[in-house]
């Protein structure tokens, strides 16, 4: 029976959410159970209906329950191994992660951002669907025509149909099947996109800091780069308007690497900029599936009414970066130009992988997999935040909390990134400097470290941070314990030339 404690520190909606979540994880509320209506529960608890609705909305966000039109809220069936864990969810194991330090490049712990643990891929389901797709192709005499077809330049139509439904449901993306192009990942998508840029789009704005490999593509195609500072609520639109750029590459829903969310005011201003200069916004929605607090942030494309946004996404953070399966949603104004430029090309993604993924999505496996991954990664995120706070107190500022698969740490104790990376390596821990993400000349914190936790098993995180504490000392900076969350600091500094690449797998 649910109850509310007026003296508890948590608000009422969170108390309701936590109690229902625990009942689901413990099996008291099995899959398929219909929750009490919001109106009835609010009356029983003598609470506001909005309070109950907020609690239910958070349960829906994290995948514990599903909102069924006309039927209310229903508990989502969970895997047995998920139900058994309280209060959170344990990782299925460290398969493929923990290594003996047997030589150069071998680490006990690797905070790589661009990979996922080998346990994360749904091998059994994928294997069964592969057999099914091949069997159906053979039985329907469909195999040879499908493998030799040239009429699907933008990718398999079944996959694009499933993608259109998925993107609208989870990200609010408004598009038709014909607007979607299947590609091998973000870099191939950008490489093809720049080929259709008119002459007035030869200057491209980039968030500073931002995604390094997008920068590489634009530079490789001879485009002029215009670095634009990132403010607390998103990119500096005034600086963008003052630049010669007519194209911008941006990560509005979770800025990479700071984790900041672009405000609705900045989003509207950015769309207005694109309309006035007849420019283009390239929205990289790189890890939008992972949000651990609050409601999902809708895509920028979802509020675009002028056809000025190209939406980019992939399955690298949900399934595997090794699949090399990505997509872009083109506005109507670019479709004819794109089709003309690539009329003689075939889709470069394997027909078989596209068909398997289409079936994977159509049968609901992707939604189930995403819910499972969100639960697993939320626990890892919370464990990592707690471990960092306990180990370093206020000597480190943490950016990018409550979403995604990485954190950005900012130090103020005078150590260089190279020193921190080297000391960590001596303890068998691989960490990555943040400087390569800033374009030279932009203001940046003097020392930043990027920690990705997609590969890390939850129960190994405290030990990894303990090793970093030994490597770096308890207080690389000064001061006592403080709040975990922090905005970005700024101090002029130049990025080192010889540092590892910290951006992988997109």
HUHU-V558732 format. One record per residue. N is the residue number from 1. RES is the residue in one letter. PSI is psi in degrees with one decimal (* if undefined). Layout:
BEGIN
N_RES_PSI, N_RES_PSI
END
This chain:
BEGIN
1_X_133.1, 2_X_149.0, 3_X_157.0, 4_X_137.5, 5_X_108.2, 6_X_-21.2, 7_X_-6.2, 8_X_155.3, 9_X_-25.6, 10_X_142.4, 11_X_163.8, 12_X_-41.6, 13_X_-36.4, 14_X_-35.0, 15_X_-43.6, 16_X_-46.3, 17_X_-47.7, 18_X_-41.3, 19_X_-42.8, 20_X_-40.6, 21_X_-44.4, 22_X_-35.9, 23_X_-33.9, 24_X_-47.8, 25_X_-31.8, 26_X_-7.9, 27_X_-1.8, 28_X_-38.5, 29_X_92.8, 30_X_166.0, 31_X_138.5, 32_X_-11.3, 33_X_133.1, 34_X_127.0, 35_X_155.0, 36_X_140.5, 37_X_152.9, 38_X_-37.4, 39_X_-46.0, 40_X_-43.3, 41_X_-39.6, 42_X_-39.8, 43_X_-42.4, 44_X_-38.6, 45_X_-5.3, 46_X_46.9, 47_X_166.1, 48_X_146.7, 49_X_-35.7, 50_X_-34.2, 51_X_-46.7, 52_X_-41.7, 53_X_-38.1, 54_X_-39.8, 55_X_-45.2, 56_X_-39.0, 57_X_-38.6, 58_X_-36.6, 59_X_-38.7, 60_X_-44.0, 61_X_-40.8, 62_X_-0.3, 63_X_6.3, 64_X_-35.0, 65_X_163.2, 66_X_134.4, 67_X_117.6, 68_X_115.8, 69_X_127.3, 70_X_-9.4, 71_X_-5.0, 72_X_-138.7, 73_X_132.3, 74_X_137.2, 75_X_132.4, 76_X_131.0, 77_X_133.0, 78_X_152.7, 79_X_148.6, 80_X_-38.8, 81_X_-21.7, 82_X_-40.6, 83_X_-28.7, 84_X_-14.5, 85_X_125.0, 86_X_140.3, 87_X_-7.5, 88_X_-150.9, 89_X_128.8, 90_X_149.5, 91_X_149.2, 92_X_-7.0, 93_X_178.0, 94_X_25.7, 95_X_124.1, 96_X_1.7, 97_X_-58.0, 98_X_125.3, 99_X_151.1, 100_X_140.2, 101_X_85.1, 102_X_-2.4, 103_X_-175.2, 104_X_137.6, 105_X_-3.8, 106_X_128.7, 107_X_146.4, 108_X_-34.5, 109_X_133.8, 110_X_113.1, 111_X_46.6, 112_X_137.2, 113_X_-30.0, 114_X_4.3, 115_X_164.0, 116_X_156.3, 117_X_148.0, 118_X_-24.0, 119_X_-14.3, 120_X_-19.9, 121_X_136.4, 122_X_72.9, 123_X_-47.8, 124_X_-48.3, 125_X_-42.6, 126_X_-41.4, 127_X_-43.6, 128_X_-39.9, 129_X_-33.5, 130_X_-47.2, 131_X_-41.2, 132_X_-45.6, 133_X_-44.8, 134_X_-39.9, 135_X_-43.6, 136_X_-38.9, 137_X_-40.9, 138_X_-45.3, 139_X_-32.5, 140_X_8.3, 141_X_37.6, 142_X_-11.3, 143_X_-57.9, 144_X_-46.3, 145_X_-40.1, 146_X_-42.7, 147_X_-24.4, 148_X_-1.2, 149_X_143.1, 150_X_2.1, 151_X_5.6, 152_X_60.2, 153_X_-29.9, 154_X_1.4, 155_X_169.4, 156_X_131.9, 157_X_-35.5, 158_X_-42.1, 159_X_-42.4, 160_X_-34.1, 161_X_-43.8, 162_X_-37.9, 163_X_-42.8, 164_X_-42.9, 165_X_-43.7, 166_X_-45.7, 167_X_-35.5, 168_X_-42.3, 169_X_-41.9, 170_X_-28.0, 171_X_-1.8, 172_X_12.3, 173_X_126.2, 174_X_111.8, 175_X_161.6, 176_X_168.7, 177_X_-37.3, 178_X_-15.2, 179_X_-10.4, 180_X_136.5, 181_X_123.3, 182_X_136.5, 183_X_177.7, 184_X_11.2, 185_X_-178.4, 186_X_-45.0, 187_X_-45.6, 188_X_-35.1, 189_X_-46.9, 190_X_-37.9, 191_X_-39.5, 192_X_-34.1, 193_X_-42.1, 194_X_-19.5, 195_X_-20.2, 196_X_7.6, 197_X_132.5, 198_X_170.7, 199_X_-30.9, 200_X_-2.1, 201_X_36.0, 202_X_-1.1, 203_X_127.4, 204_X_129.9, 205_X_140.7, 206_X_141.7, 207_X_141.3, 208_X_102.9, 209_X_167.4, 210_X_-170.9, 211_X_116.9, 212_X_-36.4, 213_X_-24.3, 214_X_-40.9, 215_X_-40.9, 216_X_-41.4, 217_X_-46.6, 218_X_-42.0, 219_X_-42.0, 220_X_-20.8, 221_X_13.9, 222_X_19.6, 223_X_150.0, 224_X_131.1, 225_X_134.6, 226_X_95.1, 227_X_131.8, 228_X_128.6, 229_X_151.4, 230_X_124.7, 231_X_-178.8, 232_X_-33.6, 233_X_23.8, 234_X_-171.0, 235_X_148.9, 236_X_97.5, 237_X_-33.5, 238_X_-43.5, 239_X_-36.9, 240_X_-45.2, 241_X_-30.6, 242_X_-11.4, 243_X_166.1, 244_X_0.0, 245_X_143.6, 246_X_2.5, 247_X_140.4, 248_X_136.2, 249_X_121.5, 250_X_156.3, 251_X_74.9, 252_X_-32.5, 253_X_-24.7, 254_X_95.1, 255_X_133.0, 256_X_122.4, 257_X_2.6, 258_X_-20.2, 259_X_5.2, 260_X_148.5, 261_X_128.7, 262_X_127.5, 263_X_160.0, 264_X_-32.5, 265_X_-43.1, 266_X_-36.7, 267_X_-45.4, 268_X_-38.8, 269_X_-37.4, 270_X_-42.1, 271_X_-38.2, 272_X_-41.4, 273_X_-46.8, 274_X_-38.0, 275_X_-42.0, 276_X_-37.9, 277_X_5.2, 278_X_47.6, 279_X_-161.3, 280_X_139.7, 281_X_124.4, 282_X_110.0, 283_X_115.5, 284_X_108.8, 285_X_65.0, 286_X_-33.1, 287_X_41.6, 288_X_-16.9, 289_X_-19.9, 290_X_96.6, 291_X_123.3, 292_X_-3.9, 293_X_131.0, 294_X_-172.6, 295_X_155.5, 296_X_146.4, 297_X_118.4, 298_X_157.0, 299_X_155.7, 300_X_-36.3, 301_X_-28.4, 302_X_-20.1, 303_X_8.8, 304_X_120.0, 305_X_-0.9, 306_X_0.7, 307_X_45.1, 308_X_7.8, 309_X_129.0, 310_X_125.0, 311_X_127.1, 312_X_140.8, 313_X_172.2, 314_X_178.5, 315_X_17.2, 316_X_-33.3, 317_X_-11.5, 318_X_-39.0, 319_X_-70.0, 320_X_134.9, 321_X_-22.7, 322_X_-18.7, 323_X_-27.1, 324_X_48.6, 325_X_114.7, 326_X_-177.2, 327_X_158.8, 328_X_147.9, 329_X_114.1, 330_X_140.5, 331_X_155.6, 332_X_-36.1, 333_X_-18.4, 334_X_-11.6, 335_X_-52.1, 336_X_-41.1, 337_X_-43.8, 338_X_-46.1, 339_X_-36.0, 340_X_-43.6, 341_X_-29.5, 342_X_26.9, 343_X_-31.6, 344_X_10.3, 345_X_152.8, 346_X_157.8, 347_X_133.2, 348_X_-2.3, 349_X_136.8, 350_X_132.3, 351_X_-42.9, 352_X_-46.1, 353_X_-37.2, 354_X_-43.1, 355_X_-39.8, 356_X_-45.7, 357_X_-38.4, 358_X_-44.3, 359_X_-39.4, 360_X_-41.5, 361_X_-43.7, 362_X_-33.7, 363_X_5.4, 364_X_5.6, 365_X_-34.2, 366_X_-45.1, 367_X_-43.9, 368_X_-43.3, 369_X_-42.0, 370_X_-42.9, 371_X_-43.4, 372_X_-44.6, 373_X_-36.0, 374_X_-42.6, 375_X_-45.6, 376_X_-46.0, 377_X_-28.1, 378_X_-43.0, 379_X_-40.3, 380_X_-42.5, 381_X_-49.0, 382_X_-40.6, 383_X_-41.0, 384_X_-43.5, 385_X_-46.6, 386_X_-41.6, 387_X_-41.0, 388_X_-44.4, 389_X_-43.9, 390_X_-36.6, 391_X_-36.3, 392_X_-9.3, 393_X_-133.2, 394_X_14.3, 395_X_-5.7, 396_X_139.6, 397_X_133.4, 398_X_125.6, 399_X_144.6, 400_X_27.8, 401_X_163.7, 402_X_13.3, 403_X_166.5, 404_X_-161.9, 405_X_19.4, 406_X_160.5, 407_X_150.4, 408_X_120.7, 409_X_134.8, 410_X_124.9, 411_X_151.1, 412_X_20.8, 413_X_0.5, 414_X_-13.5, 415_X_149.4, 416_X_161.7, 417_X_-41.3, 418_X_-38.8, 419_X_-43.0, 420_X_-40.7, 421_X_-42.4, 422_X_-42.7, 423_X_-38.7, 424_X_-41.9, 425_X_-34.8, 426_X_-24.3, 427_X_6.6, 428_X_23.1, 429_X_127.7, 430_X_118.2, 431_X_169.2, 432_X_133.1, 433_X_148.0, 434_X_-16.2, 435_X_-37.9, 436_X_-14.6, 437_X_-11.7, 438_X_137.4, 439_X_137.6, 440_X_134.3, 441_X_-19.9, 442_X_151.6, 443_X_139.4, 444_X_157.3, 445_X_149.1, 446_X_-33.4, 447_X_117.0, 448_X_146.6, 449_X_131.8, 450_X_125.9, 451_X_112.5, 452_X_143.8, 453_X_19.7, 454_X_-30.8, 455_X_-12.3, 456_X_124.7, 457_X_144.0, 458_X_-43.2, 459_X_-6.0, 460_X_-12.7, 461_X_-47.7, 462_X_-38.9, 463_X_-40.4, 464_X_-43.8, 465_X_-34.0, 466_X_-39.6, 467_X_-37.2, 468_X_-36.1, 469_X_-41.0, 470_X_-38.0, 471_X_-39.6, 472_X_-12.1, 473_X_159.7, 474_X_-33.5, 475_X_80.2, 476_X_-26.0, 477_X_-148.3, 478_X_161.5, 479_X_171.6, 480_X_-170.7, 481_X_143.0, 482_X_-177.9, 483_X_145.6, 484_X_-40.6, 485_X_147.0, 486_X_151.8, 487_X_177.7, 488_X_137.6, 489_X_175.2, 490_X_134.3, 491_X_133.3, 492_X_137.8, 493_X_150.6, 494_X_143.0, 495_X_138.6, 496_X_150.2, 497_X_-35.0, 498_X_80.7, 499_X_153.6, 500_X_152.3, 501_X_130.3, 502_X_5.1, 503_X_116.9, 504_X_156.4, 505_X_12.6, 506_X_*
END
